[in-house]
Structures are given as C-alpha cells and as structure tokens.
C-alpha cells in the first residue's frame, strides 16, 4: 500500500463532508469522527460518523482484495508466458 493522500466524501442532510487522510491513518479518522459526532454543537452526528467508518473500511477492503488477487495471480503465473 502506498502513502498517498486519500479522500472520503459523504453527503448528509444537505451537508458535504470531505475527509482527507493518509494511508494508515484510518483509525485516527474514525476516532476524530466519533468525537465530533458526540459533540452536539455540529450537524455531523453518529450516523455520519458510521457512514465515514463504512467508507474507509470499504476502500481499505477493496485495496487489500485487489492486492491479494494480484499476488495470487503472480504466484499462479510466475515464470510462465501467456500466449
């Protein structure tokens, strides 16, 4: 996995939330989202925090599955030429 900036976007109740973070900082983003949601001064609520957690998890799962598939493909066809 690379260390480039990532972005999660959420549209909720007329608000658009854009969260930018680096690979490996997902847990910090989740923690910050929960803290903001618990504070009743913002429109961002626990539903929004849960949606952000889902988006981060979905993206991480996709990246890991793509890497796993690529690794398995390389093992299967290592040293073989495809005709």
C-alpha positions, -999 to +999 in steps of 0.1 A: +000+000+000+013+034-008+013+065+014-005+089-009-034+111+004-068+096+003-102+111+004-137+101+017-167+121+007-201+120+024-232+139+016-257+140+045-287+163+053-276+189+028-240+190+040-210+177+022-181+163+043-148+157+026-122+140+048-086+138+036-061+114+053-030+094+046-029+056+043-027+040+077-045+069+095-079+053+092-082+047+130-074+083+137-100+094+113-126+071+129-117+084+164-119+120+153-153+114+135-167+098+167-155+127+188-171+153+165-203+133+163-206+130+201-202+168+204-238+181+199-225+215+185-222+202+150-247+187+124-223+158+120-239+130+140-233+094+149-250+083+116-225+104+097-196+090+117-208+055+110-211+062+073-175+076+073-163+044+090-180+023+064-165+043+035-130+039+050-135+002+056-149-004+021-119+014+005-094-005+026-111-038+018-111-031-019-074-022-018-064-053+002-085-076-020-070-061-052-035-067-037-044-102-027-058-111-062-027-095-078-003-115-055-022-148-062-021-141-100+016-135-098+021-168-079+000-188-103+017-175-135+052-168-122+077-177-148+051-186-174+044-168-207+009-162-216+001-169-253 
